[in-house]
Amino acid sequence: MFERGSRIIRDPKVFDYDYVPPKLIGRDEQLKAMELLFRPLAEYGRSCTAVLMGPVGTGKTAAAKCFCRELAEHCSKEGSPIEVVFVNCRARNSEAAVLLHMVQHFDRGFPDRGFSPDQMWRALRQQISGEGKDIVIVLDEVDILLKKNSMDLVYQISRFTEGGPDIGRSVSLVMISQEPLFDLLDEASFSSFRRANSVVFDKYDMPELREIVLQRANAGILPGRIGEEPIDMIADSASEYGDARMAIELLDRAANMAESEGADEIDAEHVRGAKAMIYSTVSESKLKTLDRSRMLALLAVSRAIRKQPSISITSAEKTYAVVCEEYGETPRKHTQFWTYIQDIEKLGVIKTAVVNEASGRTTRISLPGVPSKVLAEKVESLLEKASE
C-alpha cells in the first residue's frame, strides 16, 4: 500500500501547523519590533514582555517561534543561553493545565495529578532556579484563557522574580492573541505590560500570500508539479481573509487531491476542490434560488471552465448555446446572458473581472469555490428534479 513513491508531494511536514520556515514572508517589521522589545534580555539578562495581536492566520505564532529561535541562537553564542517554554492555551485551556505543562517542560516525569497550583508554582521556581538559564514563556492564544478570568497565571509569570526565594534568572513573557488583551487583563496584571509592548499583525495582502504559497510549494511540492495559475488561485482565495493558514491548507489539500487521483500536477480543479472542502461558497439551497435560465447559464460556465482557472465570457456564451439546445431552450442574447452572469455572481458562486488581453478588454469568469465537475453535477441534478 505504501510502497509507491509520491508523484506530487516532496515533504508533507512543510504544511504542518508547527512548521516554521527559515524566513517569514512580510513580517520583517514585526520581528524588528520584537527584537527591540527583547534587547534588554539579549544584552543584560533582564525580563521582557511582549503582546502579539492580530487576526487568525497572520503569522503571530510563526513569528514568535522564529524570533525565539533566533534569540536563543544569539544568546547561546554570547554565552548566556535561554530556555523557551511554548504553551498553546487552546489545547491547555485552564491555569492548572498551563502550569502543569510548564512544570513538565523541565521535568517530564512530573505527575499529571496530585499537586495543587501552589505546589506546582514552588516546583517551577525550583526548576528555573536550577536551570541556570533565563526563561522565555510564550502563551499562544492566551485570550482563550483570559476570557475565563484566568488572570492570576499572567500576573504570577510577569512577577515571577519578585518575592519568595531568589531564583537568580529572568523570566520573560510573550502573549499571543487574536483580540486586544488590555481589556481582558485585571489592573494588577495590566501594570506589568505597556501598550508600547504590543506588536500588531495585519492581514496578509495578495502579493504576500502568493509569496507564502510559492515558498511552501518550493519546499513541499516536487519540481514541475504546480504551475503559476494554481498558485495564483490559492493566493486569491486566501486573500479574501488575509489568512496564510488558509493558503497553506489549500495548497496541502490540493496536493493531496492531485496525489490521490494519480495526476501529474496540481491544477485549477484541485484548488477548487480543496477550497470546497475547507469553505464551500456553493450550497444546494443557494443554487435552488436560481431560476431555470440562470441555472443553464451556470451549467454552461461550469462545463466550459473545466481545469482552467478562468474563461472569457465569449467562451461561456458559446457553451451556453450548446446547453440551451440540449435542454430544449432558446438561448438569450448577449445582454441577457450577461445579466444572468451578474445575478449568479451576487450569490458568490462565480467571480468576474475585466482584464486587458491582446484582443482588447474582456470579461473573464472564474469559479473559486467548488470544482467545476461537482458544480455541473449539482446543477444538472436540480434541473432534472425541476423537470419531473
C-alpha positions in Angstrom: 0.0 0.0 0.0 2.7 2.5 1.0 5.4 1.3 -1.4 4.6 3.7 -4.3 6.5 6.9 -4.1 4.8 10.3 -4.2 4.1 11.9 -7.5 3.3 15.4 -6.2 4.4 15.9 -2.6 8.1 16.1 -1.7 7.9 17.0 2.1 4.5 16.9 3.8 6.0 18.4 7.0 6.1 21.8 5.2 2.3 22.0 5.5 2.2 21.3 9.2 0.9 23.9 11.6 4.1 23.7 13.7 6.4 24.1 10.7 8.4 27.4 10.8 10.1 28.3 7.5 13.7 29.7 7.5 12.4 33.1 6.5 9.0 34.6 7.3 7.3 36.5 4.4 6.0 40.0 5.1 6.9 40.1 8.9 10.2 41.9 9.0 8.6 44.9 10.7 7.1 42.7 13.5 10.4 40.8 14.0 12.3 44.1 14.3 9.8 45.3 16.9 10.2 42.1 18.9 14.0 42.5 18.7 13.7 46.0 20.1 11.5 44.9 23.0 13.8 42.0 23.9 17.1 43.7 23.5 17.4 44.1 27.4 17.1 40.3 27.7 19.7 39.7 25.0 22.2 42.2 26.3 21.6 42.3 30.1 19.5 39.3 31.0 16.6 41.5 32.1 13.0 40.3 31.9 10.9 41.5 29.0 7.3 41.3 27.8 5.5 41.5 24.5 1.9 41.1 23.3 1.4 39.9 19.7 -2.0 40.7 18.4 -3.8 40.1 15.1 -6.5 38.0 13.3 -6.1 34.3 12.7 -3.6 33.3 10.0 -1.5 36.5 10.2 1.7 34.8 11.3 1.8 35.6 15.0 2.7 32.1 16.2 5.2 31.6 13.4 6.8 35.0 14.2 7.0 34.1 17.9 8.7 30.8 17.1 11.0 32.3 14.5 12.0 35.1 16.9 12.6 32.8 19.8 14.7 30.5 17.7 16.9 33.4 16.6 17.0 34.9 20.1 18.1 31.5 21.5 20.8 31.2 18.9 22.1 34.7 19.6 22.1 34.2 23.4 23.9 30.9 23.1 26.7 32.4 21.0 27.0 35.1 23.6 27.4 32.6 26.4 24.1 33.3 28.1 21.7 30.6 26.8 17.9 30.9 27.3 15.2 28.3 27.6 11.9 28.8 25.6 8.7 27.3 27.0 5.8 27.4 24.5 2.2 26.7 25.6 -0.9 26.6 23.4 -3.7 27.8 25.6 -6.4 26.4 23.3 -5.0 22.9 23.9 -4.4 23.6 27.6 -7.3 25.9 28.5 -7.0 26.2 32.2 -4.5 27.8 34.6 -3.7 24.4 36.1 -3.2 22.8 32.7 -0.8 25.6 31.6 1.1 25.4 34.8 1.4 21.7 34.6 2.8 21.9 31.0 5.4 24.4 32.2 6.5 22.2 35.1 6.6 19.1 32.8 8.7 21.1 30.3 11.5 20.9 32.8 10.6 17.6 34.4 8.9 15.1 32.0 8.3 12.7 34.9 6.3 15.2 37.0 2.9 13.5 37.7 -0.3 14.7 35.9 -2.3 14.7 39.1 -2.0 15.1 42.8 -0.4 18.5 43.1 -2.1 21.8 43.9 -1.3 25.0 41.9 0.8 26.3 44.9 2.9 23.1 44.9 3.4 23.4 41.1 4.5 27.0 41.4 7.1 26.0 44.0 8.3 23.2 41.8 8.5 25.5 38.8 10.6 28.1 40.8 13.0 25.3 41.9 13.3 24.1 38.3 14.0 27.5 36.9 16.5 28.3 39.7 18.4 25.1 38.9 18.2 25.5 35.2 20.9 28.1 35.0 19.2 29.9 32.1 17.0 32.9 31.5 13.5 31.7 30.6 11.1 32.9 27.9 7.5 31.7 28.3 5.2 32.0 25.3 1.4 31.8 25.8 -0.2 31.3 22.5 -4.0 32.0 22.1 -3.9 33.4 25.6 -7.2 35.3 25.1 -9.0 31.9 25.5 -7.5 31.6 28.9 -8.2 35.2 29.9 -11.8 35.1 28.9 -12.3 32.5 31.7 -11.0 35.1 34.2 -7.7 33.2 34.5 -5.6 36.2 35.1 -3.6 35.1 38.1 -1.4 33.0 35.9 -0.3 36.0 33.8 0.2 38.0 37.0 2.3 35.3 38.6 4.5 34.8 35.5 5.0 38.6 35.0 6.1 39.0 38.6 7.9 35.7 38.8 11.2 37.1 40.2 9.5 39.2 42.8 9.1 37.8 46.4 9.9 34.3 47.6 13.3 32.7 47.1 15.7 34.4 44.6 15.7 32.2 41.5 18.6 34.1 40.1 17.3 34.1 36.5 15.0 36.4 34.5 11.6 35.1 33.3 10.2 36.9 30.2 6.7 36.6 28.8 5.3 36.7 25.3 1.5 36.6 24.9 -0.2 35.9 21.6 -3.9 36.8 21.0 -6.4 37.3 18.2 -8.1 40.0 20.3 -6.8 43.1 22.1 -5.7 41.9 25.5 -5.7 45.0 27.6 -9.4 44.9 28.2 -9.1 41.3 29.4 -6.3 41.9 31.9 -7.0 43.0 35.5 -5.3 46.0 37.0 -2.6 44.0 38.7 -1.7 42.1 35.5 -2.1 45.2 33.3 0.6 47.0 35.3 3.2 44.6 34.1 2.5 45.4 30.4 2.5 48.6 28.4 0.6 49.3 25.2 4.0 50.1 23.7 4.9 46.4 24.1 2.2 45.5 21.6 3.2 44.1 18.2 0.3 44.3 15.7 -0.1 41.8 12.9 -2.3 42.9 10.0 -3.9 40.6 7.4 -1.6 39.5 4.6 -2.2 41.1 1.2 -2.4 39.2 -2.1 1.3 39.5 -3.1 2.4 38.3 0.4 0.1 35.3 0.3 1.3 34.4 -3.2 4.9 34.5 -1.9 4.0 32.4 1.1 2.3 29.8 -1.2 5.3 29.8 -3.6 7.7 29.4 -0.6 5.8 26.3 0.7 5.3 24.9 -2.8 9.1 25.1 -3.5 9.8 23.4 -0.2 7.0 20.8 -0.2 6.0 20.1 -3.8 8.1 18.2 -6.3 9.6 20.4 -9.1 7.2 20.9 -12.1 4.1 19.7 -10.2 2.4 23.0 -9.7 2.2 26.0 -12.1 1.7 29.7 -11.7 -2.0 29.6 -12.2 -2.9 27.3 -9.3 -0.6 29.3 -7.0 -2.4 32.5 -8.0 -5.8 30.8 -7.4 -4.8 29.7 -3.9 -3.4 33.2 -3.0 -6.5 34.8 -4.4 -8.9 32.6 -2.4 -6.9 33.2 0.8 -6.7 36.9 0.2 -10.4 37.3 0.9 -9.5 36.6 4.5 -5.8 37.7 4.5 -5.1 34.2 6.1 -1.8 32.5 5.5 -3.0 29.4 7.3 -5.9 29.0 4.9 -3.5 29.4 1.9 -1.2 26.7 3.2 -4.1 24.4 3.9 -5.5 24.9 0.4 -2.1 24.0 -1.1 -1.8 20.9 1.2 -5.3 19.7 0.3 -4.9 20.4 -3.4 -1.7 18.5 -3.4 -3.3 15.5 -1.7 -6.2 15.5 -4.1 -3.9 15.5 -7.1 -1.9 12.7 -5.4 -4.9 10.6 -4.7 -6.1 11.0 -8.3 -2.7 10.0 -9.7 -2.5 13.3 -11.5 0.8 14.6 -12.9 0.4 18.1 -11.4 -1.9 20.3 -9.3 -4.4 22.1 -11.5 -7.3 24.5 -11.1 -9.8 21.7 -10.3 -7.7 20.5 -7.4 -7.6 24.0 -6.0 -11.4 24.4 -6.3 -11.9 21.0 -4.7 -9.6 22.0 -1.8 -11.5 25.2 -1.2 -14.8 23.3 -1.3 -13.5 21.0 1.4 -12.4 23.9 3.6 -15.1 26.5 2.9 -17.6 26.0 0.2 -19.4 29.0 -1.2 -21.8 26.8 -3.0 -24.7 25.0 -1.3 -27.7 23.3 -2.9 -30.1 25.7 -1.1 -28.2 28.6 -2.7 -28.4 27.1 -6.2 -32.2 26.5 -5.7 -32.7 30.3 -5.6 -31.7 30.4 -9.3 -34.4 30.1 -12.0 -34.1 27.7 -14.9 -32.5 30.3 -17.2 -29.8 31.2 -14.7 -29.1 27.5 -13.9 -28.5 26.9 -17.6 -26.1 29.8 -17.7 -24.3 28.5 -14.6 -24.1 25.0 -16.1 -22.5 26.5 -19.2 -19.9 28.2 -17.1 -19.1 25.0 -15.1 -18.8 22.9 -18.3 -16.7 25.5 -20.2 -14.2 26.2 -17.4 -13.1 22.6 -16.7 -9.5 22.7 -15.4 -8.9 26.3 -16.4 -8.6 29.0 -13.8 -10.9 31.2 -15.7 -12.7 31.6 -19.1 -13.8 34.5 -21.2 -17.5 35.4 -21.3 -17.4 34.6 -25.0 -16.3 31.1 -24.3 -19.1 30.7 -21.7 -21.6 32.1 -24.1 -20.7 29.6 -26.8 -21.2 26.7 -24.3 -24.4 28.3 -23.1 -25.8 28.0 -26.6 -25.0 24.3 -26.6 -26.5 23.8 -23.2 -29.7 25.5 -24.2 -30.0 23.3 -27.2 -29.5 20.2 -25.0 -32.3 21.4 -22.7 -34.7 22.5 -25.4 -34.4 26.2 -24.6 -33.8 29.2 -26.9 -30.5 30.9 -25.9 -30.9 34.5 -24.9 -28.9 37.4 -26.4 -25.6 38.6 -25.0 -27.1 41.4 -22.9 -29.5 39.0 -21.2 -26.7 36.3 -20.7 -24.5 39.0 -19.1 -27.4 39.8 -16.7 -27.6 36.1 -15.7 -23.9 36.1 -15.0 -24.1 39.2 -12.8 -27.0 37.7 -10.9 -25.1 34.4 -10.3 -22.1 36.4 -9.1 -24.2 38.2 -6.5 -24.7 34.8 -4.9 -21.0 34.3 -4.6 -20.9 31.2 -6.8 -18.7 32.8 -9.6 -16.5 35.8 -9.9 -16.0 38.1 -12.9 -13.1 40.5 -13.7 -12.5 42.8 -16.6 -8.9 42.3 -17.9 -6.8 43.6 -20.8 -5.9 41.0 -23.4 -4.2 41.1 -26.8 -7.6 41.4 -28.4 -8.7 44.2 -26.1 -10.6 44.4 -22.8 -12.7 41.4 -22.0 -14.7 39.9 -19.0 -13.3 36.7 -17.6 -15.3 34.4 -15.3 -13.7 32.3 -12.6 -15.2 29.6 -10.3 -13.4 29.9 -6.9 -15.5 27.8 -4.5 -16.2 24.4 -6.0 -14.8 22.0 -8.6 -16.5 22.6 -12.0 -17.4 18.9 -12.3 -19.1 18.9 -8.9 -21.0 22.1 -9.7 -22.1 20.8 -13.1 -23.4 17.7 -11.5 -25.3 19.7 -8.8 -26.9 21.9 -11.4 -27.8 19.0 -13.7 -29.5 17.2 -10.8 -31.5 20.3 -9.9 -32.6 20.8 -13.5 -33.6 17.2 -13.7 -35.7 17.4 -10.5 -37.4 20.5 -11.7 -38.5 18.9 -14.9 -40.0 15.9 -13.1 
